Amino acid sequence: MNNILITGGLGYIGSSLIKQLNFKIVNKIVIVDLDLFHTKEQINSFIKKNNIESKVIIKKINFANIIVLDEIFKLYKIDMVIHLGGLVGDPACAFNIELTKKINTDATNKLVDLSVKHRVAKFIYASTCSVYGINEQLCSEHTEPKPISEYARSKLEGEIKLHSVKDKFDEIIILRFSTLYGVSQRIRFDLVGNLFYAKAKWEKSISVFGGWQWRPFINVKDAGLVLSILLNMNIPGINTYNVGLDTGNSTLENLATLIKSRFKDCEIVDTGAKEDARNYKVNFDKFHNKFGNILKFDLNNGVEDLCNDLDNFENNWKSTLYSNLLTTKNNFKILMTDDN
Ligand SMILES: NC(=O)c1ccc[n+]([C@@H]2O[C@H](COP(=O)([O-])OP(=O)(O)OC[C@H]3O[C@@H](n4cnc5c(N)ncnc54)[C@H](O)[C@@H]3O)[C@@H](O)[C@H]2O)c1
């Protein structure tokens, strides 16, 4: 049974993973997370309700704090790492490039080096399909990444670091997740699917910037599910997978139309501007050939799930907590300091 360190375990994907993880097959889970989005209490009550207090330890620290992290590796004999923590999304990572480099690149590099030092057998890294940037072709894992943002560049640097030490682990799994939408213990309204929902429901109008841009989408519940399955599989060597499904490839206009159809009095407004130039379709054959049809949601029932989950949500979707950019700005000092 494994002792697993999860960075960012209180986040959007992390909390979805915790809810779906089979605790019978793990020995200890150590979550390292600054709790920037205030999900710790909810996760703690889930832990209590399921009587797994003896298995889960939450450390509210910066994973850039290598000294404390080193102690954690030693104390808990960590043999598997799931690295989800960091600054997430283009706006949050563009806010302060020095901070993005410190957290997403430098601290990730140090975490990988510590994992090597402590002979971790398996390392799972959450990367993103955003590494494909603007790409005319259907992007497979063989397509050359063309990141166009600090965020995507920083995620690709994490992948490159892992390739540089590939012989030091039994297994390295790099997961290039599609763009997420949906609801976990943590709610985000800075993701395009969730933002379209908020605009449709509370402003009766969804703005698209052209709407022709293609993106792959995956429900956050499926992202957590994938991690919970993969941590229990033996996949030797270093492997990169695009995570999503063919029918998750959608134009933004199609996504807006799907969400609009849930609301009688909503319009779609094309503002014509190109605020976010990312445009790519993704091939998921490698993932499906290896794992089969494990995802529960296509875009249709996934959007339905999002709408059901948010049906009773009170209208405070502009709160700082639901925005990675605003939360990063508010926590700049904490993130910049190692010793917390
Ligand atoms: N959400 C998406 O659409 C998406 C898509 C593709 C890939 N990913 C990747 O998946 C991973 C998880 O994404 P998410 O959507 O769950 O993000 P998230 O922002 O919800 O979670 C990140 C977590 O990390 C914590 N954190 C941030 N910096 C930290 C630090 N220095 N020390 C300790 N904790 C810190 C935060 O408190 C938060 O709980 C990220 O690596 C992201 O790049 C996300």
The ligand as a Tripos MOL2 file, in Angstrom:
@<TRIPOS>MOLECULE
LIG
   44    48     1     0     0
SMALL
NO_CHARGES

@<TRIPOS>ATOM
      1 N1         -8.4900   23.3250  -14.3660 N.am      1 LIG1
      2 C1         -8.1220   23.0600  -15.6050 C.2       1 LIG1
      3 O1         -8.8480   23.3550  -16.6050 O.2       1 LIG1
      4 C2         -6.8580   22.2990  -15.8640 C.ar      1 LIG1
      5 C3         -6.6610   21.8220  -17.1430 C.ar      1 LIG1
      6 C4         -5.4980   21.1730  -17.4210 C.ar      1 LIG1
      7 C5         -4.5560   20.9520  -16.4210 C.ar      1 LIG1
      8 N2         -4.7560   21.4190  -15.1730 N.ar      1 LIG1
      9 C6         -3.6970   21.2000  -14.1790 C.3       1 LIG1
     10 O2         -4.2130   20.4530  -13.0990 O.3       1 LIG1
     11 C7         -3.6200   20.8600  -11.8720 C.3       1 LIG1
     12 C8         -4.7000   21.2040  -10.8620 C.3       1 LIG1
     13 O3         -5.5280   22.2270  -11.4070 O.3       1 LIG1
     14 P1         -6.8060   22.7680  -10.6340 P.3       1 LIG1
     15 O4         -7.7630   23.2450  -11.6510 O.co2     1 LIG1
     16 O5         -7.2210   21.7510   -9.6420 O.co2     1 LIG1
     17 O6         -6.1960   24.0400   -9.9150 O.3       1 LIG1
     18 P2         -6.5850   24.7370   -8.5420 P.3       1 LIG1
     19 O7         -6.1070   26.1530   -8.6800 O.co2     1 LIG1
     20 O8         -7.9970   24.5130   -8.1950 O.co2     1 LIG1
     21 O9         -5.7190   23.9630   -7.4750 O.3       1 LIG1
     22 C9         -4.4030   24.2440   -7.2020 C.3       1 LIG1
     23 C10        -4.2050   23.9830   -5.7260 C.3       1 LIG1
     24 O10        -2.8430   24.2130   -5.4500 O.3       1 LIG1
     25 C11        -2.7340   24.9810   -4.2700 C.3       1 LIG1
     26 N3         -1.4900   25.7470   -4.4020 N.ar      1 LIG1
     27 C12        -1.1660   26.6570   -5.3360 C.ar      1 LIG1
     28 N4          0.0940   27.0700   -5.1750 N.ar      1 LIG1
     29 C13         0.5670   26.4010   -4.0940 C.ar      1 LIG1
     30 C14         1.8190   26.3930   -3.4280 C.ar      1 LIG1
     31 N5          2.8400   27.1610   -3.8410 N.pl3     1 LIG1
     32 N6          1.9710   25.5730   -2.3790 N.ar      1 LIG1
     33 C15         0.9610   24.8000   -1.9450 C.ar      1 LIG1
     34 N7         -0.2470   24.7620   -2.5300 N.ar      1 LIG1
     35 C16        -0.4260   25.5590   -3.6120 C.ar      1 LIG1
     36 C17        -3.9790   25.8470   -4.1980 C.3       1 LIG1
     37 O11        -4.2890   26.1820   -2.8580 O.3       1 LIG1
     38 C18        -5.0170   24.9300   -4.8390 C.3       1 LIG1
     39 O12        -5.7050   24.1930   -3.8590 O.3       1 LIG1
     40 C19        -2.7230   22.0390  -12.2090 C.3       1 LIG1
     41 O13        -1.4030   21.5850  -12.2530 O.3       1 LIG1
     42 C20        -3.1900   22.4850  -13.5750 C.3       1 LIG1
     43 O14        -2.1280   23.0480  -14.3190 O.3       1 LIG1
     44 C21        -5.9060   22.0760  -14.8600 C.ar      1 LIG1
@<TRIPOS>BOND
     1     1     2 1
     2     2     3 2
     3     2     4 1
     4     4     5 ar
     5     4    44 ar
     6     5     6 ar
     7     6     7 ar
     8     7     8 ar
     9     8     9 1
    10     8    44 ar
    11     9    10 1
    12     9    42 1
    13    10    11 1
    14    11    12 1
    15    11    40 1
    16    12    13 1
    17    13    14 1
    18    14    15 2
    19    14    16 1
    20    14    17 1
    21    17    18 1
    22    18    19 2
    23    18    20 1
    24    18    21 1
    25    21    22 1
    26    22    23 1
    27    23    24 1
    28    23    38 1
    29    24    25 1
    30    25    26 1
    31    25    36 1
    32    26    27 ar
    33    26    35 ar
    34    27    28 ar
    35    28    29 ar
    36    29    30 ar
    37    29    35 ar
    38    30    31 1
    39    30    32 ar
    40    32    33 ar
    41    33    34 ar
    42    34    35 ar
    43    36    37 1
    44    36    38 1
    45    38    39 1
    46    40    41 1
    47    40    42 1
    48    42    43 1
@<TRIPOS>SUBSTRUCTURE
     1 LIG1         1 GROUP 0 **** ****
